[in-house]
Amino acid sequence: MKTLNTLNTQLVKVLSQALPNISLDWRQSLVLEKLTFQQQTYAQNLPIAALEQLDLAALLRVTDQNWYDLSQKLNFSKDVRNWLKEAQTIRNRWAHAPAGGLPDEVYYRDLDTLERLMQAFGADNGTLETINQEKKHLLRKLADAESKAEPPKTETSSPETFQLGTVVRLKADLNKIGAIIGALTGGDTETRYQVFSGSRYFCESLLGASQPQ
């Protein structure tokens, strides 16, 4: 997953700026002493400031092992710690992924976690937008696969019509984003849409919904 390489670069930036402000002996006390024996064997022969030559597993471990000092210095919330823990699992999962990759549902959930972590670590807007576009692409793929596997019960027209595969943000809950996979009708006067969001499905009337920018 390319986003893991981007996370590697972002961690180098964060740690390079923060660790020297925590300890003058940061390379020994905050990096080398926090690594596993195998990681130490490799890292101790590197130049003093060569964090960029550490792999992602080592960088995530250094960040995790120094979490208290980093969170105090950079004002990280508890949520960021949770995302960091998940990122370690994500890294391990993708390091041992089969040649054909992992399911799109897993890919989407992992991207969502990494996007949140990267945002907390101060990634630039261009980087975050790239991740967001990849998430939208995956949502459309998942919506397309779902619609082919289980066609919607009834399709209908509405004054406010959305196409299948359209990614929408609910007006009532701006944090809820998903892709439309079907239009349903029953006794209601409004069309209700079946929406896929991450690993969840829900049905909503989308009056007032908008497409996220």
VENSULSUL-V237316 format. One record per residue. N is the residue number from 0. SS is DSSP state (h for helix, s for strand, l for the rest). PSI is psi in whole degrees, 0 to 359 (none if undefined). Layout:
N_SS_PSI ; N_SS_PSI
This chain:
0_l_124 ; 1_h_328 ; 2_h_332 ; 3_h_324 ; 4_h_322 ; 5_h_320 ; 6_h_320 ; 7_h_311 ; 8_h_319 ; 9_h_321 ; 10_h_321 ; 11_h_317 ; 12_h_312 ; 13_h_311 ; 14_h_323 ; 15_h_328 ; 16_h_323 ; 17_h_316 ; 18_h_317 ; 19_h_338 ; 20_h_352 ; 21_h_321 ; 22_l_139 ; 23_l_330 ; 24_l_38 ; 25_h_323 ; 26_h_318 ; 27_h_308 ; 28_h_330 ; 29_h_346 ; 30_h_290 ; 31_h_316 ; 32_h_349 ; 33_h_350 ; 34_l_162 ; 35_l_167 ; 36_h_317 ; 37_h_318 ; 38_h_322 ; 39_h_318 ; 40_h_322 ; 41_h_316 ; 42_h_330 ; 43_l_344 ; 44_l_2 ; 45_l_158 ; 46_l_160 ; 47_l_314 ; 48_l_24 ; 49_l_54 ; 50_h_329 ; 51_h_347 ; 52_h_357 ; 53_l_148 ; 54_l_174 ; 55_h_322 ; 56_h_317 ; 57_h_318 ; 58_h_319 ; 59_h_322 ; 60_h_316 ; 61_h_317 ; 62_h_315 ; 63_h_316 ; 64_h_337 ; 65_l_23 ; 66_h_316 ; 67_h_309 ; 68_h_319 ; 69_h_318 ; 70_h_325 ; 71_h_319 ; 72_h_320 ; 73_h_4 ; 74_l_47 ; 75_l_146 ; 76_l_172 ; 77_h_330 ; 78_h_322 ; 79_h_323 ; 80_h_319 ; 81_h_317 ; 82_h_325 ; 83_h_317 ; 84_h_317 ; 85_h_323 ; 86_h_326 ; 87_h_319 ; 88_h_318 ; 89_h_316 ; 90_h_315 ; 91_h_321 ; 92_h_315 ; 93_h_335 ; 94_h_335 ; 95_l_22 ; 96_l_149 ; 97_l_166 ; 98_l_327 ; 99_l_2 ; 100_l_184 ; 101_l_162 ; 102_l_150 ; 103_h_327 ; 104_h_317 ; 105_h_316 ; 106_h_315 ; 107_h_312 ; 108_h_320 ; 109_h_318 ; 110_h_319 ; 111_h_317 ; 112_h_314 ; 113_h_325 ; 114_h_315 ; 115_h_317 ; 116_h_317 ; 117_h_321 ; 118_h_317 ; 119_h_327 ; 120_l_5 ; 121_l_28 ; 122_l_150 ; 123_l_164 ; 124_h_324 ; 125_h_318 ; 126_h_315 ; 127_h_324 ; 128_h_323 ; 129_h_317 ; 130_h_317 ; 131_h_319 ; 132_h_323 ; 133_h_323 ; 134_h_317 ; 135_h_319 ; 136_h_317 ; 137_h_321 ; 138_h_319 ; 139_h_321 ; 140_h_317 ; 141_h_320 ; 142_h_319 ; 143_h_316 ; 144_h_320 ; 145_h_318 ; 146_h_328 ; 147_h_324 ; 148_h_324 ; 149_l_90 ; 150_l_145 ; 151_l_150 ; 152_l_311 ; 153_l_135 ; 154_l_144 ; 155_l_165 ; 156_l_159 ; 157_l_153 ; 158_l_333 ; 159_l_89 ; 160_l_136 ; 161_l_142 ; 162_l_151 ; 163_l_138 ; 164_l_349 ; 165_l_134 ; 166_s_126 ; 167_s_157 ; 168_s_127 ; 169_l_137 ; 170_l_324 ; 171_l_339 ; 172_l_95 ; 173_l_344 ; 174_l_352 ; 175_l_109 ; 176_s_138 ; 177_s_176 ; 178_s_136 ; 179_s_129 ; 180_s_357 ; 181_s_157 ; 182_s_128 ; 183_s_143 ; 184_l_151 ; 185_l_235 ; 186_l_352 ; 187_l_155 ; 188_l_340 ; 189_l_146 ; 190_l_133 ; 191_s_136 ; 192_s_141 ; 193_s_125 ; 194_s_138 ; 195_s_128 ; 196_s_109 ; 197_l_244 ; 198_l_12 ; 199_s_151 ; 200_s_145 ; 201_s_161 ; 202_s_135 ; 203_s_150 ; 204_s_125 ; 205_l_21 ; 206_l_124 ; 207_l_358 ; 208_l_160 ; 209_s_161 ; 210_l_126 ; 211_l_143 ; 212_l_none
